[in-house]
Amino acid sequence: MRMSEGSQRLDLRATKSNMNKLNRQLILQSRPKGLLAPGDLQLLETPLPELQDGQALARVKYLSIDPTMRIWMAADSYLPAVAIGEVMRSFGFAEIIESCHPDYVPKIPFVSDTVFLGVLGINGLTAFFGMEIAQPKKGETLVVSAAAGATGSIVGQIGKIRGCRVVGIAGTDEKCNWLIQDLGFDAAINYKHPDWKKKLAAATPNGIDIDFENVGGEIMNTVLGLMNLHGRVVVCGLISGYTKEDPGMASLGTILVKRLRVEGFIILDYASRFMEAATQLGQWKMFGKIKDRETIVEGLEKAPDAINMLFTGGNIGKLIVKV
Ligand SMILES: NC(=O)c1ccc[n+]([C@@H]2O[C@H](COP(=O)([O-])OP(=O)(O)OC[C@H]3O[C@@H](n4cnc5c(N)ncnc54)[C@H](OP(=O)(O)O)[C@@H]3O)[C@@H](O)[C@H]2O)c1
């Protein structure tokens, strides 16, 4: 999906029926340095194109705001970079409002829309398959960074379901309280407190068996230093490096000395198993074993600011733009 309110599969010819309707799009004008600056993404309004046979018109209701968007804006990685002048790419939730395609029927969604962006969307799926890689065993200690975010908060709850001691790392006391009081984490450490490293060591008296890594940099190095021999490191994301020219590397020496097993993954590799994971996540959500929270920003024009919130810690749980 692209960051626009109409479908990208449509061509650019305006028609009688759609002539008065506008398609609002965010166009990538320049590659950001650090956080997004005003003008890196520019709002453009174009006439809505004519619907052709085999096409459907979708109205985007919500955009999923994900750290990987900053990667897509910078350079080719696991997907090609968004080209300069192209509509910005994002996941999202859209409603089919007109269709000339037999597989896309206009209908009103019947369940809460935004759940498809968080628990049943990219973040829930990422947490699910990342925890499969982690192979958690009852009684083991799991540490997850960016713990109060969309992915980390679900990772920790899956850790509890699997019988682990779960310790989260997050950037405010409010986030840490939410993790312990509402989500059932055993401990949560605010990495902005000066003595957070000591607190993390105290919260993991039996060492760390699993590092679910969302942040990288100093946080990852500190966690690796506390890991038990033969621990597992699931490299899900390295957000502390996404806005930097030189993202820095985790200590390979620690990985060697502690004989750690390190595995990175990209959720798109698991596409053929999404339904299986969503069924399990849906059950956990239905039975209250997974709780979620959303930070909703209103308006497509606010999407660039919303992307920056991910890097300043402005969100709790899933960050969404309501278009
Ligand atoms: N491998 C995959 O396929 C895949 C899929 C989805 C997501 N991911 C990765 O998972 C991670 C979390 O993504 P998400 O979508 O769930 O976002 P999120 O956790 O909801 O939001 C990002 C959070 O990261 C924290 N953060 C940002 N910069 C930081 C820094 N320099 N040091 C420490 N914490 C920092 C902030 O919270 P604080 O207040 O705690 O700082 C922020 O709220 C990202 O690294 C993302 O790239 C990977």
The ligand as an SDF file (V2000), in Angstrom:
LIG
                    3D

 48 52  0  0  0  0  0  0  0  0999 V2000
   12.1900   -7.8320   11.3460 N   0  0  0  0  0  0  0  0  0  0  0  0
   10.9920   -7.4310   10.9700 C   0  0  0  0  0  0  0  0  0  0  0  0
   10.3960   -7.9660   10.0300 O   0  0  0  0  0  0  0  0  0  0  0  0
   10.3340   -6.3080   11.7180 C   0  0  0  0  0  0  0  0  0  0  0  0
    8.9560   -6.0520   11.5780 C   0  0  0  0  0  0  0  0  0  0  0  0
    8.3850   -5.0230   12.3300 C   0  0  0  0  0  0  0  0  0  0  0  0
    9.1820   -4.2630   13.1950 C   0  0  0  0  0  0  0  0  0  0  0  0
   10.5140   -4.5400   13.2610 N   0  0  0  0  0  0  0  0  0  0  0  0
   11.3940   -3.7740   14.1610 C   0  0  0  0  0  0  0  0  0  0  0  0
   10.8810   -3.8430   15.4740 O   0  0  0  0  0  0  0  0  0  0  0  0
   11.2650   -2.6620   16.1970 C   0  0  0  0  0  0  0  0  0  0  0  0
   10.0190   -2.0500   16.8250 C   0  0  0  0  0  0  0  0  0  0  0  0
    9.1490   -1.6390   15.7730 O   0  0  0  0  0  0  0  0  0  0  0  0
    7.6400   -1.2060   16.0800 P   0  0  0  0  0  0  0  0  0  0  0  0
    6.9690   -1.0380   14.7800 O   0  0  0  0  0  0  0  0  0  0  0  0
    7.0550   -2.1310   17.0740 O   0  0  0  0  0  0  0  0  0  0  0  0
    7.8450    0.2410   16.6950 O   0  0  0  0  0  0  0  0  0  0  0  0
    7.5070    0.7030   18.1820 P   0  0  0  0  0  0  0  0  0  0  0  0
    8.2890   -0.1750   19.1120 O   0  0  0  0  0  0  0  0  0  0  0  0
    6.0510    0.8100   18.3690 O   0  0  0  0  0  0  0  0  0  0  0  0
    8.1170    2.1700   18.1930 O   0  0  0  0  0  0  0  0  0  0  0  0
    9.4740    2.3790   18.2350 C   0  0  0  0  0  0  0  0  0  0  0  0
    9.9650    2.5800   19.7030 C   0  0  0  0  0  0  0  0  0  0  0  0
   11.3810    2.3900   19.7160 O   0  0  0  0  0  0  0  0  0  0  0  0
   11.9120    3.1100   20.8110 C   0  0  0  0  0  0  0  0  0  0  0  0
   13.1540    3.7740   20.3670 N   0  0  0  0  0  0  0  0  0  0  0  0
   13.2960    4.6110   19.3140 C   0  0  0  0  0  0  0  0  0  0  0  0
   14.5790    5.0460   19.2140 N   0  0  0  0  0  0  0  0  0  0  0  0
   15.2470    4.4600   20.2450 C   0  0  0  0  0  0  0  0  0  0  0  0
   16.6030    4.5140   20.6990 C   0  0  0  0  0  0  0  0  0  0  0  0
   17.5350    5.2510   20.0700 N   0  0  0  0  0  0  0  0  0  0  0  0
   16.9380    3.7920   21.8020 N   0  0  0  0  0  0  0  0  0  0  0  0
   16.0140    3.0450   22.4450 C   0  0  0  0  0  0  0  0  0  0  0  0
   14.7240    2.9550   22.0730 N   0  0  0  0  0  0  0  0  0  0  0  0
   14.3440    3.6540   20.9790 C   0  0  0  0  0  0  0  0  0  0  0  0
   10.8750    4.1600   21.2260 C   0  0  0  0  0  0  0  0  0  0  0  0
   10.3690    3.8640   22.5330 O   0  0  0  0  0  0  0  0  0  0  0  0
   11.1500    4.2840   23.8930 P   0  0  0  0  0  0  0  0  0  0  0  0
   10.3080    5.2930   24.5740 O   0  0  0  0  0  0  0  0  0  0  0  0
   11.2240    3.0030   24.6260 O   0  0  0  0  0  0  0  0  0  0  0  0
   12.4910    4.8380   23.5010 O   0  0  0  0  0  0  0  0  0  0  0  0
    9.7320    3.9770   20.2240 C   0  0  0  0  0  0  0  0  0  0  0  0
    8.4640    4.1240   20.7890 O   0  0  0  0  0  0  0  0  0  0  0  0
   11.9550   -1.7540   15.1840 C   0  0  0  0  0  0  0  0  0  0  0  0
   13.3520   -1.9100   15.2990 O   0  0  0  0  0  0  0  0  0  0  0  0
   11.4780   -2.2880   13.8470 C   0  0  0  0  0  0  0  0  0  0  0  0
   12.3680   -2.0130   12.8100 O   0  0  0  0  0  0  0  0  0  0  0  0
   11.0920   -5.5320   12.5490 C   0  0  0  0  0  0  0  0  0  0  0  0
  1  2  1  0
  2  3  2  0
  2  4  1  0
  4  5  1  0
  4 48  2  0
  5  6  2  0
  6  7  1  0
  7  8  2  0
  8  9  1  0
  8 48  1  0
  9 10  1  0
  9 46  1  0
 10 11  1  0
 11 12  1  0
 11 44  1  0
 12 13  1  0
 13 14  1  0
 14 15  2  0
 14 16  1  0
 14 17  1  0
 17 18  1  0
 18 19  2  0
 18 20  1  0
 18 21  1  0
 21 22  1  0
 22 23  1  0
 23 24  1  0
 23 42  1  0
 24 25  1  0
 25 26  1  0
 25 36  1  0
 26 27  1  0
 26 35  1  0
 27 28  2  0
 28 29  1  0
 29 30  1  0
 29 35  2  0
 30 31  1  0
 30 32  2  0
 32 33  1  0
 33 34  2  0
 34 35  1  0
 36 37  1  0
 36 42  1  0
 37 38  1  0
 38 39  2  0
 38 40  1  0
 38 41  1  0
 42 43  1  0
 44 45  1  0
 44 46  1  0
 46 47  1  0
M  CHG  2   8   1  16  -1
M  END
$$$$
